[in-house]
Amino acid sequence: MAKLNSFEELDSWKLARGSSCEVKSQLYILLDLGYIDEQKFTYLYSKTSDICKTLLGLINYLRNLS
């Protein structure tokens, strides 16, 4: 596998953040359709939010390196 340059790497992390944040929207759908209960929704939403925040911190850190 070829080594990614810093711009490609940053784009990859941005894509990962977008995907993880999209999961938050899908959790609402799961809740509304009754596939998960409120407790499971709250837990998963919290974990997903933590992932989005962590990825944003990484993206900002990588931007500052350039």
N, C-alpha and C positions, 0 to 999 in steps of 0.2 A: 504494500500500500504506500502511495506517495505521501510525503510529509506535507501537511497543510501550511500555507503561509498564514500570517497573522490575520489577514482580512477574511480568509476562508474559515479559519477557526472561529473568529468572532461571529461570522454569519451562522455557523453551526450552532453556537451557543444561543444566538438569538432565536433560531428555529426551535431549539429545544425549549426555550422559555415560552415561546408562543404555543407550542404543543401542550406543555404542562398547564399553562393558564387556560387553554381551551378545555381541559379536563374539568375545570371548575364549572364551566357552562353545562357540560354534560352531566355533572353531578346533580344540577337542578332538575334536569330532565328525568334522571333516574328517581329522584325524590318525588317529583310530580306524578310519575307513572306508578309509583308504589313499589319499585324494585328494591329500594333501600329505605330504612326508617330514618327519623330525624337524628337519632344518636349516631348512626353510621355516617350520615351526611355530614354532620358537624365534625366528626373525627377526620374523615377523608378530605373535607374542604380545608380544614386547618393544616393538614399535612401537605396538601397541594399548594396552599398559599406559602408555606415555608419553602417549598421547592422553588416556586416562582421568585420569591425574595432572594434566595441564595443565588439563583442563576442571574438575577439582575445585578447583585453585588459582584459576581464574577465578570459579567459583561462590562460593568463600569470600571473594574480594576484593569481589565485588558485594554480598554479604551485609553486609560491613563498611561499605560505603558508605551503607547505609540507616540 
